[in-house]
């Protein structure tokens, strides 16, 4: 796909002829790509811990359907704040992205969006996020704002540590705390355990994702858990998934969950086992498919939590 000047506007790791490329006007397309609207898996992985926490908090106060208005706010917030995070990441990584085949057609390294334009767009997204936050209680507003420091430092972690996936986990699962506080006005053991579960889950799925870029990462000098673990990645993934599932079980117990919620953890464990059985650290396309399948992992847990909340 090219624009009027002949510049290629398709990004290598986005689906060919995705809805963003087909429907967005040429002037809007680079910004939609900058916030990764053509790859929804990112906002799903950001959203799911929010919704887990929202339902778990509802369970803790007697069950029933979680607040649909809060669920909607978290949906829009996840899309916008994931977009803001991607925009910041692309501003910070423009030099690196231009050296990697998978990312060199992103809006900034390809020259379709300047860093100044990207920064202005980042501010606009953050303002939308602020408007969403102001619909919630003050404790939740302050709690959510505290995550911005982690979001701000994450893009630079791959330069200094082999564990940027851990920092991503800290940022991406903050919604496990925010969802709970939106309902209850505070925190307790259950959301803390849920947050920890999400961090280990992120370590698993983003290590799988990072195996796509190993060769390029070595060439340009950035780090990841994929490079750290190498051919020994499988036992680490098993440990991360096991820890995530164990902590999820603890969160359900602390929130007063019932059998149906635990069945969700058991079903998610089977999905994790399926991922491990298929994983091949040398197969980039398979790594991407397994990474994306973690939306299903998260939805399994969500489905059973909702059933537990409304039926028991």
C-alpha positions as a printed Julia matrix, in Angstrom:
312×3 Matrix{Float64}:
   0.0     0.0    0.0
   1.46    3.39  -1.03
   0.37    7.0   -0.65
   0.17    9.63  -3.4
   3.93   10.21  -3.22
   4.65    6.53  -3.66
   5.68    5.96  -0.02
   4.89    2.48   1.29
   2.35    2.83   4.1
   2.04   -0.84   5.03
   3.95   -1.95   8.13
   5.51   -5.41   7.84
   4.09   -6.95  11.01
   0.53   -5.65  10.48
  -2.1    -7.75   8.68
  -2.24   -7.02   4.95
  -5.19   -4.79   3.99
  -6.31   -4.48   7.6
  -9.32   -2.29   8.4
  -7.12    0.69   9.33
  -5.43    0.7    5.93
  -8.74    0.2    4.12
 -10.86    2.78   5.92
  -8.64    5.54   7.3
  -8.08    8.68   5.19
  -4.46    9.13   4.1
  -3.96   12.01   6.54
  -5.21    9.94   9.49
  -3.62    6.59   8.65
  -0.09    7.28  10.04
  -1.57    8.3   13.41
  -3.82    5.24  13.53
  -0.73    3.12  12.84
   1.25    5.05  15.44
  -1.27    4.02  18.11
  -1.39    0.46  16.65
  -5.09    0.41  15.81
  -4.12   -2.05  13.07
  -2.94   -4.48  15.78
  -5.61   -4.75  18.49
  -3.86   -7.5   20.46
  -1.96   -4.88  22.47
  -5.01   -3.13  23.85
  -6.65   -6.48  24.56
  -3.68   -7.49  26.72
  -3.86   -4.13  28.51
  -7.64   -4.31  28.93
  -8.05   -7.85  30.22
  -6.42   -7.32  33.66
  -8.75   -4.3   34.09
 -11.8    -6.41  33.37
 -10.54   -9.34  35.49
 -10.18   -6.94  38.4
 -13.55   -5.32  37.79
 -15.32   -8.69  37.95
 -13.23   -9.93  40.88
 -14.13   -6.79  42.85
 -17.79   -7.4   42.06
 -17.41  -10.96  43.33
 -15.92   -9.67  46.57
 -19.0    -7.52  47.31
 -21.57  -10.21  46.65
 -21.48  -10.86  42.93
 -23.71   -9.87  40.05
 -22.85   -8.17  36.77
 -19.97   -5.7   36.93
 -20.69   -2.03  36.2
 -21.03   -1.76  32.36
 -20.07    1.93  32.43
 -16.76    1.1   34.1
 -16.21   -1.73  31.62
 -16.75    0.73  28.74
 -14.41    3.33  30.27
 -11.69    0.73  30.66
 -12.15   -0.36  27.05
 -11.7     3.16  25.69
  -8.94    3.84  28.2
  -7.04    0.72  27.18
  -7.19    1.62  23.49
  -6.1     5.22  24.08
  -3.41    4.55  26.69
  -1.98    1.64  24.73
  -1.84    4.04  21.8
  -0.07    6.63  23.95
   2.44    4.03  25.11
   3.13    2.94  21.53
   3.54    6.55  20.45
   6.06    7.2   23.23
   7.84    3.95  22.4
   8.12    4.91  18.72
   9.45    8.37  19.58
  12.12    6.79  21.78
  12.94    3.94  19.37
  12.82    5.75  16.02
  16.54    5.15  15.4
  16.31    1.44  16.26
  13.04    0.91  14.35
  14.64    2.23  11.17
  17.22   -0.57  11.34
  14.73   -3.44  11.72
  12.84   -4.81   8.71
   9.7    -5.49  10.76
   9.47   -1.89  11.99
  11.18    0.4    9.48
   7.87    1.37   7.83
   6.41    2.65  11.09
   5.26    6.28  10.76
   8.27    7.97  12.43
  11.24    6.06  10.92
   9.55    6.13   7.49
   9.22    9.93   7.73
   5.43   10.02   7.47
   5.14   11.56  10.95
   7.73   13.84  12.56
   8.74   13.49  16.2
   7.08   16.84  16.92
   3.82   15.67  15.38
   4.06   12.39  17.28
   4.64   14.21  20.57
   1.6    16.43  19.95
  -0.46   13.32  19.23
   0.87   11.74  22.44
  -0.33   14.72  24.49
  -3.77   14.51  22.86
  -4.08   10.83  23.78
  -3.03   11.52  27.36
  -5.7    14.22  27.62
  -8.35   11.71  26.51
  -7.01    9.3   29.13
  -7.31   12.04  31.76
 -10.94   12.7   30.81
 -11.68    9.0   31.27
  -9.93    8.91  34.65
 -11.98   11.84  35.91
 -15.1     9.64  35.64
 -13.75    7.47  38.46
 -13.14    8.07  42.18
 -10.18   10.15  43.35
  -8.26    7.22  44.82
  -8.43    5.47  41.45
  -7.34    8.64  39.66
  -4.25    8.94  41.85
  -3.52    5.23  41.58
  -3.74    5.29  37.78
  -1.57    8.41  37.57
   1.16    6.6   39.53
   1.58    4.19  36.6
   2.76    6.94  34.27
   6.3     6.79  35.63
   6.56    3.1   34.69
   5.05    3.82  31.26
   7.58    6.6   30.73
  10.68    4.52  31.55
   9.66    1.3   29.79
  10.78    2.27  26.24
  14.34    2.79  27.5
  14.69   -0.41  29.53
  15.81   -2.57  26.6
  18.98   -0.48  26.44
  19.98   -1.33  30.02
  18.5    -4.67  31.1
  17.65   -8.09  29.71
  14.35   -7.81  31.62
  12.35   -5.1   29.8
   9.47   -7.6   29.75
   9.26   -7.3   33.54
   8.9    -3.52  33.32
   6.27   -3.98  30.61
   4.43   -6.29  33.01
   4.49   -3.63  35.71
   2.89   -1.16  33.3
   0.51   -3.41  31.38
  -1.12   -4.95  34.44
  -1.7    -1.8   36.47
  -5.35   -2.15  35.53
  -5.55   -5.11  37.91
  -5.25   -2.54  40.7
  -7.32    0.18  39.04
 -10.32   -2.04  38.25
 -10.6    -3.09  41.87
 -10.24    0.43  43.27
 -12.85    1.78  40.84
 -15.4    -0.53  42.46
 -14.27   -0.54  46.09
 -12.46    2.78  46.49
  -9.33    1.08  47.84
  -7.01   -1.91  47.56
  -6.62   -5.26  49.3
  -4.76   -8.54  48.93
  -6.82   -9.83  45.98
  -5.89   -7.1   43.46
  -2.24   -7.2   44.55
  -2.13  -10.95  43.85
  -3.94  -10.36  40.56
  -1.39   -7.7   39.61
   1.47  -10.09  40.34
  -0.27  -12.8   38.28
  -0.49  -10.4   35.36
   3.2    -9.54  35.57
   4.18  -13.21  35.24
   1.68  -13.62  32.41
   3.3   -10.69  30.59
   6.75  -12.19  31.13
   5.48  -15.32  29.38
   3.71  -13.8   26.39
   6.18  -10.99  25.74
   9.16  -13.35  25.91
   7.43  -15.38  23.2
   6.9   -12.17  21.22
  10.53  -11.07  21.66
  11.82  -14.22  19.95
  10.74  -12.66  16.64
  13.39   -9.96  16.91
  16.39  -11.81  18.35
  18.71  -11.38  15.37
  17.87   -7.72  14.89
  18.15   -7.03  18.62
  21.68   -8.45  18.67
  22.69   -6.32  15.68
  21.37   -3.05  17.09
  22.42   -3.76  20.68
  19.15   -3.99  22.63
  18.23   -6.61  25.21
  15.28   -8.9   25.99
  14.4   -12.01  27.96
  14.38  -13.87  24.63
  18.1   -13.13  24.25
  18.75  -13.89  27.92
  17.04  -17.3   27.86
  17.82  -18.32  24.27
  17.36  -22.03  23.66
  16.46  -22.48  27.37
  13.31  -20.37  27.07
  10.84  -23.25  27.46
  11.34  -23.93  31.21
  11.21  -20.19  31.91
   7.9   -19.9   30.07
   6.55  -22.84  32.03
   7.58  -21.18  35.27
   6.05  -17.84  34.3
   2.71  -19.39  33.34
   2.69  -21.55  36.49
   3.36  -18.53  38.7
   0.66  -16.5   36.93
  -1.92  -19.25  37.39
  -0.98  -19.85  41.05
  -1.23  -16.15  41.87
  -4.53  -15.92  39.99
  -5.84  -18.76  42.15
  -4.74  -16.86  45.24
  -6.48  -13.7   44.03
  -9.74  -15.59  43.5
  -9.51  -17.09  46.98
  -8.8   -13.7   48.55
 -11.82  -12.2   46.75
 -14.15  -14.98  47.89
 -14.5   -16.67  44.51
 -16.17  -20.02  43.94
 -15.73  -23.2   41.88
 -16.56  -21.6   38.54
 -13.74  -19.07  38.88
 -11.26  -21.85  39.67
 -12.49  -23.77  36.63
 -11.47  -20.75  34.57
  -7.93  -21.0   35.92
  -7.89  -24.71  35.06
  -9.03  -24.01  31.49
  -6.43  -21.25  31.15
  -3.8   -23.7   32.37
  -4.73  -26.02  29.51
  -4.34  -23.13  27.07
  -0.92  -22.32  28.54
   0.09  -25.97  28.17
  -1.0   -25.83  24.53
   1.2   -22.78  23.97
   4.19  -24.51  25.55
   3.65  -27.66  23.49
   3.72  -25.66  20.25
   6.46  -23.16  21.14
   9.54  -23.11  18.91
  11.99  -20.31  19.65
  13.32  -20.45  16.08
   9.93  -20.04  14.39
   9.1   -16.31  14.27
   5.67  -16.64  12.65
   4.62  -19.25  15.23
   5.88  -17.03  18.06
   3.63  -14.23  16.79
   0.62  -16.56  16.62
   1.23  -17.85  20.14
   1.68  -14.32  21.45
  -1.65  -13.28  19.94
  -3.35  -16.38  21.37
  -2.93  -14.9   24.84
  -6.05  -12.87  24.2
  -7.86  -16.21  24.32
  -5.99  -17.12  27.53
  -7.21  -13.89  29.13
 -10.76  -14.19  27.81
 -11.03  -17.72  29.24
 -10.3   -16.37  32.71
 -12.69  -13.46  32.21
 -15.54  -15.69  31.0
 -15.4   -17.96  34.03
 -15.03  -15.05  36.46
 -18.2   -13.49  35.03
 -20.05  -16.8   35.28
 -18.95  -17.14  38.9
 -20.05  -13.59  39.71
 -23.55  -13.85  38.19
 -24.39  -17.49  39.0
 -23.07  -18.04  42.53
